Amino acid sequence: MTSQLFAVCFDASQPLRVARFWADLLGRKMVDDPHDGAVVLPDDDVGFRLRFAATADPKVVQNRMHFDLTSGSAEEQQQTVARALELGARHIDVGQLPEEGHVVLADPEGNEFCVIEAGNNFLAGCGFVGALACDGSQAVGYFWSEALGWPLVWDQDEETAIQSPRGGAKITWGGPPPAPNGGRDRVRYELVADGDHQAEVDRLLSLGATRFDTAHDVAGRVALADPDGTEFRVLTPR
């Protein structure tokens, strides 16, 4: 038994606005979320949803996860940056060096993302959303490989990466220590169990997950944390 990565969920003060930004930037369809908020659908059968849930809590620290968007040429990278700025993104400084070729931006609610320069062999063939780049330890890369049934495609110097056997975006972890999350992660995974929901929760706990604050459990959703303490949810299959 494994879990499927159903969605990457962002807390947002204006979920419709930020969902529209990502739908337009990625060229995907946006739909209403029955649980309040908005969802950006994947554009193929390999990708995952982006869900934007309403919150009253402000963003106070850099997210532990961000998207790396790929480019086929220098002109394409410039076009992606220009399009993002036109839609409401802004340039930000997260400590990148002037000689680095990627461009760091933030969406209308400050969620960081990178537009990667052309010629990045590591993300070749991964699609426009090349990776979900995360802070995290080697151990958490191993945990998510087991949790999702995705093989490791990189494991060196405490950096790890996994990818679905069907391809698509990679998930990467840059090694310890994880950045502070300001008290709660505003970006998190939402999983759907392939089989029995409680059995899958138990399996994830046996792999090293822990129960998150049970106050965050709602009907059909159990809140857990991975070995680095990053929150995620396990949803009841629909």
C-alpha atoms as a printed R data frame, in Angstrom:
    type eleno elety resid chain resno       x      y       z
1   ATOM     1    CA   MET     A     1   0.000  0.000   0.000
2   ATOM     2    CA   THR     A     2   1.148  3.537  -0.762
3   ATOM     3    CA   SER     A     3  -0.301  7.024  -0.812
4   ATOM     4    CA   GLN     A     4  -0.792  9.160  -3.881
5   ATOM     5    CA   LEU     A     5   0.242 12.813  -3.868
6   ATOM     6    CA   PHE     A     6  -3.178 14.361  -4.413
7   ATOM     7    CA   ALA     A     7  -2.356 18.044  -3.941
8   ATOM     8    CA   VAL     A     8   0.113 20.601  -2.678
9   ATOM     9    CA   CYS     A     9  -1.922 22.900  -0.441
10  ATOM    10    CA   PHE     A    10  -1.137 26.586   0.159
11  ATOM    11    CA   ASP     A    11  -2.713 28.619   2.951
12  ATOM    12    CA   ALA     A    12  -3.780 31.973   1.499
13  ATOM    13    CA   SER     A    13  -5.552 35.081   2.717
14  ATOM    14    CA   GLN     A    14  -7.015 35.510  -0.790
15  ATOM    15    CA   PRO     A    15  -7.129 31.967  -2.177
16  ATOM    16    CA   LEU     A    16  -8.991 32.844  -5.367
17  ATOM    17    CA   ARG     A    17  -6.464 35.527  -6.268
18  ATOM    18    CA   VAL     A    18  -3.384 33.370  -5.762
19  ATOM    19    CA   ALA     A    19  -5.032 30.358  -7.426
20  ATOM    20    CA   ARG     A    20  -5.823 32.499 -10.468
21  ATOM    21    CA   PHE     A    21  -2.178 33.607 -10.594
22  ATOM    22    CA   TRP     A    22  -0.923 30.012 -10.702
23  ATOM    23    CA   ALA     A    23  -3.607 28.846 -13.109
24  ATOM    24    CA   ASP     A    24  -2.692 31.618 -15.535
25  ATOM    25    CA   LEU     A    25   1.066 31.187 -15.124
26  ATOM    26    CA   LEU     A    26   0.956 27.412 -15.591
27  ATOM    27    CA   GLY     A    27  -1.773 27.441 -18.219
28  ATOM    28    CA   ARG     A    28  -4.061 25.224 -16.153
29  ATOM    29    CA   LYS     A    29  -7.740 25.179 -15.240
30  ATOM    30    CA   MET     A    30  -8.963 26.567 -11.903
31  ATOM    31    CA   VAL     A    31 -12.063 25.176 -10.158
32  ATOM    32    CA   ASP     A    32 -13.826 25.830  -6.861
33  ATOM    33    CA   ASP     A    33 -12.716 23.751  -3.894
34  ATOM    34    CA   PRO     A    34 -15.654 22.064  -2.122
35  ATOM    35    CA   HIS     A    35 -13.732 22.513   1.164
36  ATOM    36    CA   ASP     A    36 -13.491 26.327   0.701
37  ATOM    37    CA   GLY     A    37 -10.907 27.959  -1.520
38  ATOM    38    CA   ALA     A    38  -9.785 27.059  -5.037
39  ATOM    39    CA   VAL     A    39  -7.977 24.272  -6.866
40  ATOM    40    CA   VAL     A    40  -5.683 24.412  -9.886
41  ATOM    41    CA   LEU     A    41  -5.951 21.121 -11.755
42  ATOM    42    CA   PRO     A    42  -2.990 19.232 -13.249
43  ATOM    43    CA   ASP     A    43  -2.612 19.353 -17.010
44  ATOM    44    CA   ASP     A    44  -1.789 15.641 -17.366
45  ATOM    45    CA   ASP     A    45  -2.282 12.350 -15.527
46  ATOM    46    CA   VAL     A    46   1.113 12.569 -13.792
47  ATOM    47    CA   GLY     A    47   0.840 15.940 -12.058
48  ATOM    48    CA   PHE     A    48  -0.832 16.939  -8.814
49  ATOM    49    CA   ARG     A    49  -3.375 19.560  -7.873
50  ATOM    50    CA   LEU     A    50  -2.552 22.896  -6.279
51  ATOM    51    CA   ARG     A    51  -5.061 23.720  -3.577
52  ATOM    52    CA   PHE     A    52  -5.426 27.157  -1.990
53  ATOM    53    CA   ALA     A    53  -7.161 27.214   1.383
54  ATOM    54    CA   ALA     A    54  -8.349 30.307   3.200
55  ATOM    55    CA   THR     A    55  -6.493 31.408   6.332
56  ATOM    56    CA   ALA     A    56  -6.416 34.512   8.496
57  ATOM    57    CA   ASP     A    57  -2.777 33.939   9.498
58  ATOM    58    CA   PRO     A    58  -0.201 36.149   7.723
59  ATOM    59    CA   LYS     A    59   2.896 34.720   6.046
60  ATOM    60    CA   VAL     A    60   5.886 35.561   8.276
61  ATOM    61    CA   VAL     A    61   8.785 33.356   7.105
62  ATOM    62    CA   GLN     A    62  10.100 31.837   3.900
63  ATOM    63    CA   ASN     A    63   8.233 28.694   2.870
64  ATOM    64    CA   ARG     A    64   9.957 25.341   3.269
65  ATOM    65    CA   MET     A    65   8.786 24.366  -0.237
66  ATOM    66    CA   HIS     A    66   8.888 26.200  -3.549
67  ATOM    67    CA   PHE     A    67   8.437 25.403  -7.220
68  ATOM    68    CA   ASP     A    68  11.261 25.385  -9.744
69  ATOM    69    CA   LEU     A    69   9.910 26.284 -13.195
70  ATOM    70    CA   THR     A    70  11.994 25.190 -16.173
71  ATOM    71    CA   SER     A    71  13.069 27.009 -19.339
72  ATOM    72    CA   GLY     A    72  13.972 25.714 -22.768
73  ATOM    73    CA   SER     A    73  15.995 28.793 -23.699
74  ATOM    74    CA   ALA     A    74  17.147 32.136 -22.313
75  ATOM    75    CA   GLU     A    75  14.286 33.800 -24.173
76  ATOM    76    CA   GLU     A    76  11.774 31.399 -22.657
77  ATOM    77    CA   GLN     A    77  13.088 32.117 -19.166
78  ATOM    78    CA   GLN     A    78  12.695 35.864 -19.783
79  ATOM    79    CA   GLN     A    79   9.175 35.321 -21.094
80  ATOM    80    CA   THR     A    80   8.179 33.303 -18.016
81  ATOM    81    CA   VAL     A    81   9.569 35.986 -15.694
82  ATOM    82    CA   ALA     A    82   7.818 38.757 -17.623
83  ATOM    83    CA   ARG     A    83   4.536 36.821 -17.609
84  ATOM    84    CA   ALA     A    84   4.779 36.178 -13.869
85  ATOM    85    CA   LEU     A    85   5.459 39.863 -13.148
86  ATOM    86    CA   GLU     A    86   2.529 40.860 -15.344
87  ATOM    87    CA   LEU     A    87   0.271 38.530 -13.349
88  ATOM    88    CA   GLY     A    88   1.325 40.004 -10.006
89  ATOM    89    CA   ALA     A    89   4.633 38.382  -9.021
90  ATOM    90    CA   ARG     A    90   7.631 40.354  -7.761
91  ATOM    91    CA   HIS     A    91  11.390 39.884  -7.539
92  ATOM    92    CA   ILE     A    92  12.687 38.869  -4.105
93  ATOM    93    CA   ASP     A    93  16.076 38.273  -2.497
94  ATOM    94    CA   VAL     A    94  16.504 34.992  -0.616
95  ATOM    95    CA   GLY     A    95  20.294 35.114  -0.660
96  ATOM    96    CA   GLN     A    96  20.851 34.076  -4.270
97  ATOM    97    CA   LEU     A    97  24.200 35.081  -5.776
98  ATOM    98    CA   PRO     A    98  24.467 37.455  -8.767
99  ATOM    99    CA   GLU     A    99  26.231 34.799 -10.850
100 ATOM   100    CA   GLU     A   100  23.425 32.268 -10.371
101 ATOM   101    CA   GLY     A   101  21.289 31.900 -13.458
102 ATOM   102    CA   HIS     A   102  17.875 31.319 -11.896
103 ATOM   103    CA   VAL     A   103  15.421 34.120 -11.117
104 ATOM   104    CA   VAL     A   104  13.712 34.177  -7.718
105 ATOM   105    CA   LEU     A   105  10.168 35.532  -7.585
106 ATOM   106    CA   ALA     A   106   7.225 35.549  -5.210
107 ATOM   107    CA   ASP     A   107   3.563 35.178  -6.115
108 ATOM   108    CA   PRO     A   108   0.946 37.759  -4.996
109 ATOM   109    CA   GLU     A   109   0.939 36.315  -1.435
110 ATOM   110    CA   GLY     A   110   4.715 36.030  -1.125
111 ATOM   111    CA   ASN     A   111   5.100 32.331  -1.940
112 ATOM   112    CA   GLU     A   112   8.597 31.946  -3.339
113 ATOM   113    CA   PHE     A   113   9.371 30.230  -6.652
114 ATOM   114    CA   CYS     A   114  12.290 30.051  -9.071
115 ATOM   115    CA   VAL     A   115  12.460 30.291 -12.849
116 ATOM   116    CA   ILE     A   116  15.405 28.065 -13.732
117 ATOM   117    CA   GLU     A   117  17.775 28.896 -16.559
118 ATOM   118    CA   ALA     A   118  17.939 26.780 -19.707
119 ATOM   119    CA   GLY     A   119  20.299 23.807 -19.787
120 ATOM   120    CA   ASN     A   120  19.522 22.405 -16.337
121 ATOM   121    CA   ASN     A   121  20.143 18.709 -16.923
122 ATOM   122    CA   PHE     A   122  18.752 17.628 -13.547
123 ATOM   123    CA   LEU     A   123  15.269 18.908 -14.459
124 ATOM   124    CA   ALA     A   124  15.379 17.865 -18.115
125 ATOM   125    CA   GLY     A   125  12.173 16.120 -19.117
126 ATOM   126    CA   CYS     A   126  10.329 16.976 -15.892
127 ATOM   127    CA   GLY     A   127   7.921 19.468 -17.470
128 ATOM   128    CA   PHE     A   128   7.333 23.172 -16.839
129 ATOM   129    CA   VAL     A   129   7.017 22.536 -13.107
130 ATOM   130    CA   GLY     A   130  10.388 20.836 -12.892
131 ATOM   131    CA   ALA     A   131  10.552 20.330  -9.151
132 ATOM   132    CA   LEU     A   132   9.044 21.030  -5.797
133 ATOM   133    CA   ALA     A   133  12.221 22.045  -3.939
134 ATOM   134    CA   CYS     A   134  12.069 21.552  -0.165
135 ATOM   135    CA   ASP     A   135  14.106 22.116   2.950
136 ATOM   136    CA   GLY     A   136  14.670 18.762   4.569
137 ATOM   137    CA   SER     A   137  17.019 16.068   5.722
138 ATOM   138    CA   GLN     A   138  18.237 12.970   3.949
139 ATOM   139    CA   ALA     A   139  16.014 10.922   6.267
140 ATOM   140    CA   VAL     A   140  12.915 12.798   5.153
141 ATOM   141    CA   GLY     A   141  13.773 12.091   1.508
142 ATOM   142    CA   TYR     A   142  13.912  8.387   2.371
143 ATOM   143    CA   PHE     A   143  10.598  8.682   4.238
144 ATOM   144    CA   TRP     A   144   8.788 10.254   1.289
145 ATOM   145    CA   SER     A   145  10.277  7.736  -1.129
146 ATOM   146    CA   GLU     A   146   8.689  4.960   0.939
147 ATOM   147    CA   ALA     A   147   5.476  6.878   1.602
148 ATOM   148    CA   LEU     A   148   4.735  7.608  -2.063
149 ATOM   149    CA   GLY     A   149   6.470  4.630  -3.638
150 ATOM   150    CA   TRP     A   150   8.638  7.005  -5.689
151 ATOM   151    CA   PRO     A   151  12.255  5.902  -6.222
152 ATOM   152    CA   LEU     A   152  15.213  8.011  -5.212
153 ATOM   153    CA   VAL     A   153  16.742  9.700  -8.266
154 ATOM   154    CA   TRP     A   154  19.383 11.601  -6.269
155 ATOM   155    CA   ASP     A   155  21.090 10.796  -2.962
156 ATOM   156    CA   GLN     A   156  24.369 12.616  -2.393
157 ATOM   157    CA   ASP     A   157  25.866 14.869   0.305
158 ATOM   158    CA   GLU     A   158  22.619 14.630   2.326
159 ATOM   159    CA   GLU     A   159  20.626 15.974  -0.633
160 ATOM   160    CA   THR     A   160  17.881 13.714  -1.968
161 ATOM   161    CA   ALA     A   161  15.296 13.727  -4.728
162 ATOM   162    CA   ILE     A   162  12.446 11.434  -5.705
163 ATOM   163    CA   GLN     A   163  10.303 11.187  -8.826
164 ATOM   164    CA   SER     A   164   7.208  9.237  -9.762
165 ATOM   165    CA   PRO     A   165   7.959  6.162 -11.871
166 ATOM   166    CA   ARG     A   166   5.669  7.779 -14.463
167 ATOM   167    CA   GLY     A   167   7.845 10.926 -14.626
168 ATOM   168    CA   GLY     A   168   6.786 14.492 -13.986
169 ATOM   169    CA   ALA     A   169   8.057 16.939 -11.392
170 ATOM   170    CA   LYS     A   170  10.718 15.818  -8.933
171 ATOM   171    CA   ILE     A   171  10.553 16.497  -5.206
172 ATOM   172    CA   THR     A   172  13.940 17.513  -3.799
173 ATOM   173    CA   TRP     A   173  15.378 18.105  -0.333
174 ATOM   174    CA   GLY     A   174  18.475 20.222   0.152
175 ATOM   175    CA   GLY     A   175  19.710 18.720   3.408
176 ATOM   176    CA   PRO     A   176  19.629 19.921   7.020
177 ATOM   177    CA   PRO     A   177  18.770 22.008   8.817
178 ATOM   178    CA   PRO     A   178  15.153 22.728   7.849
179 ATOM   179    CA   ALA     A   179  14.244 26.402   7.890
180 ATOM   180    CA   PRO     A   180  11.927 27.675  10.647
181 ATOM   181    CA   ASN     A   181   8.288 27.512   9.635
182 ATOM   182    CA   GLY     A   182   6.929 30.365  11.763
183 ATOM   183    CA   GLY     A   183   4.904 27.984  13.888
184 ATOM   184    CA   ARG     A   184   3.038 26.204  11.105
185 ATOM   185    CA   ASP     A   185   3.718 25.182   7.513
186 ATOM   186    CA   ARG     A   186   1.727 27.247   5.018
187 ATOM   187    CA   VAL     A   187   2.554 24.789   2.228
188 ATOM   188    CA   ARG     A   188   1.944 21.078   2.751
189 ATOM   189    CA   TYR     A   189   1.230 17.821   0.965
190 ATOM   190    CA   GLU     A   190  -2.208 16.252   0.814
191 ATOM   191    CA   LEU     A   191  -2.185 12.505   0.222
192 ATOM   192    CA   VAL     A   192  -4.900 10.022  -0.700
193 ATOM   193    CA   ALA     A   193  -4.516  6.436   0.428
194 ATOM   194    CA   ASP     A   194  -4.736  3.744  -2.239
195 ATOM   195    CA   GLY     A   195  -6.649  1.501   0.135
196 ATOM   196    CA   ASP     A   196  -7.923  1.536   3.711
197 ATOM   197    CA   HIS     A   197  -7.479  5.032   5.176
198 ATOM   198    CA   GLN     A   198  -6.648  4.007   8.742
199 ATOM   199    CA   ALA     A   199  -4.289  1.288   7.561
200 ATOM   200    CA   GLU     A   200  -2.403  3.848   5.478
201 ATOM   201    CA   VAL     A   201  -2.193  6.275   8.418
202 ATOM   202    CA   ASP     A   202  -0.769  3.433  10.508
203 ATOM   203    CA   ARG     A   203   1.750  2.590   7.775
204 ATOM   204    CA   LEU     A   204   2.945  6.187   7.563
205 ATOM   205    CA   LEU     A   205   3.343  6.275  11.352
206 ATOM   206    CA   SER     A   206   5.418  3.089  11.171
207 ATOM   207    CA   LEU     A   207   7.691  4.768   8.579
208 ATOM   208    CA   GLY     A   208   8.469  7.636  10.953
209 ATOM   209    CA   ALA     A   209   5.558 10.058  10.703
210 ATOM   210    CA   THR     A   210   4.019 11.461  13.875
211 ATOM   211    CA   ARG     A   211   0.563 12.668  14.751
212 ATOM   212    CA   PHE     A   212   0.233 16.422  14.280
213 ATOM   213    CA   ASP     A   213  -2.027 18.488  16.519
214 ATOM   214    CA   THR     A   214  -5.285 16.541  16.356
215 ATOM   215    CA   ALA     A   215  -7.163 19.851  16.447
216 ATOM   216    CA   HIS     A   216  -6.249 20.081  12.751
217 ATOM   217    CA   ASP     A   217  -8.010 16.792  11.995
218 ATOM   218    CA   VAL     A   218 -11.306 17.391  10.223
219 ATOM   219    CA   ALA     A   219 -13.790 15.030   8.598
220 ATOM   220    CA   GLY     A   220 -11.929 12.881   6.113
221 ATOM   221    CA   ARG     A   221  -8.495 14.398   6.848
222 ATOM   222    CA   VAL     A   222  -5.851 13.275   9.332
223 ATOM   223    CA   ALA     A   223  -2.974 15.644  10.104
224 ATOM   224    CA   LEU     A   224   0.475 14.048  10.383
225 ATOM   225    CA   ALA     A   225   4.059 15.331  10.323
226 ATOM   226    CA   ASP     A   226   7.038 13.823   8.509
227 ATOM   227    CA   PRO     A   227  10.319 13.054  10.337
228 ATOM   228    CA   ASP     A   228  11.412 16.703   9.973
229 ATOM   229    CA   GLY     A   229   8.172 17.905  11.580
230 ATOM   230    CA   THR     A   230   6.613 19.222   8.362
231 ATOM   231    CA   GLU     A   231   2.840 18.869   8.418
232 ATOM   232    CA   PHE     A   232   0.908 16.896   5.809
233 ATOM   233    CA   ARG     A   233  -2.613 15.524   5.503
234 ATOM   234    CA   VAL     A   234  -3.987 12.100   4.623
235 ATOM   235    CA   LEU     A   235  -7.394 12.344   2.949
236 ATOM   236    CA   THR     A   236 -10.142  9.765   2.810
237 ATOM   237    CA   PRO     A   237 -10.413  8.351  -0.724
238 ATOM   238    CA   ARG     A   238 -13.276  9.871  -2.684
